[in-house]
Amino acid sequence: MIDRRAFIGTLAGALVAAPLTAETQGQAKVPRVGVLGPGTATEMLKVQREPFERGFRELGWEPGVNILLEYRYGGESPTRLGELAAELVRLGVDVIVARGPVAIRAARQTTATIPIIMATTSDPEKWGFVKSLARPGGNTTGIANQTWELDGKRLELLKEAVPHVKRVAVLANPRNKDQFPTILRDAQSVGLQARVFQVTRPEAIEGAFESIDKAQARALLVATDVQVLEPSRGRIVAMAARYRLAAMYPWGFYVDIGGLMSYATSVSELHRRSATFVDRILKGAKPGDLPVEQPTKFDLVINLKTARALGLTIPQSLLQRADQVIE
């Protein structure tokens, strides 16, 4: 005799379990992408996350639906990036998108098999991330932004904006000291006396500005640095305003929060473009076969509100050439 209750229970279980098993078997794996870099989630929301996700939507992906994005930010501590890279590898991500040389190196030291996309970095050949821009080899490719190479043009534009200035301070991380001789030479070529003020940790920024003030520099060039300076951009912009320095910055997001001027490619565009590399990798391309891209368009951004606060009158000829003027 069949136990009616047991039979019904078994049948119900089979009816529930069968569709789930079929669905699991027929369901494609949702790719998971790790995003690694300095800064915080709040700082990078508009600079990186929004354009990055917009790039995916333009390619037919919907973040959170058919692609999962895992963001990991190291804040002002570069040493955390290694731990975060290891965490992404443990999660089983299919691709890692890394921003800046420290994050890229951390990712490369953690995995030699997971594809790594460089969202932004300068001179990846010098860092040893790729064999060449045309044929990267290995598991790394992406975008190489020109940053250090633009310092000469930045100094030229700064001199044009404040022609009476003779001394310019250069705020820089000594880990990027290879760029110092070029900056000093470029400054001299436009009639400026440059002096480098080195900062190795965020806590030293205020002291550096005190030294700049004592040196009687009235203009400032902030060098490219994703380890200390970029994560501390709010503090740097505030210090430049306090000491009434006409400052040129390496990225537009400094100007968005009150910096005077920047000359650079759009970092948001770089992050939007990095989604294309992820898309191609997920569709079967090998990172070592994808040439590294370099931006060709650079924007001059001027904050007129900041200029007025500093008592500066930006020449009309310069304003007419600006790609963006913040009122």
Secondary structure as GFF3:
##gff-version 3
##sequence-region A 1 327
A	DSSP	alpha_helix	4	26	.	.	.	ID=ss1
A	DSSP	beta_strand	32	37	.	.	.	ID=ss2
A	DSSP	alpha_helix	44	44	.	.	.	ID=ss3
A	DSSP	pi_helix	45	49	.	.	.	ID=ss4
A	DSSP	alpha_helix	50	58	.	.	.	ID=ss5
A	DSSP	beta_strand	68	73	.	.	.	ID=ss6
A	DSSP	alpha_helix	80	91	.	.	.	ID=ss7
A	DSSP	beta_strand	95	99	.	.	.	ID=ss8
A	DSSP	alpha_helix	101	110	.	.	.	ID=ss9
A	DSSP	beta_strand	116	120	.	.	.	ID=ss10
A	DSSP	alpha_helix	124	127	.	.	.	ID=ss11
A	DSSP	beta_strand	140	142	.	.	.	ID=ss12
A	DSSP	three_ten_helix	148	150	.	.	.	ID=ss13
A	DSSP	alpha_helix	151	161	.	.	.	ID=ss14
A	DSSP	beta_strand	167	172	.	.	.	ID=ss15
A	DSSP	three_ten_helix	174	179	.	.	.	ID=ss16
A	DSSP	alpha_helix	180	189	.	.	.	ID=ss17
A	DSSP	beta_strand	193	198	.	.	.	ID=ss18
A	DSSP	three_ten_helix	202	204	.	.	.	ID=ss19
A	DSSP	alpha_helix	205	214	.	.	.	ID=ss20
A	DSSP	beta_strand	219	222	.	.	.	ID=ss21
A	DSSP	three_ten_helix	230	232	.	.	.	ID=ss22
A	DSSP	alpha_helix	233	242	.	.	.	ID=ss23
A	DSSP	beta_strand	246	249	.	.	.	ID=ss24
A	DSSP	alpha_helix	252	256	.	.	.	ID=ss25
A	DSSP	beta_strand	261	264	.	.	.	ID=ss26
A	DSSP	alpha_helix	267	282	.	.	.	ID=ss27
A	DSSP	three_ten_helix	287	289	.	.	.	ID=ss28
A	DSSP	beta_strand	299	303	.	.	.	ID=ss29
A	DSSP	alpha_helix	304	309	.	.	.	ID=ss30
A	DSSP	alpha_helix	316	321	.	.	.	ID=ss31
A	DSSP	beta_strand	324	326	.	.	.	ID=ss32
###
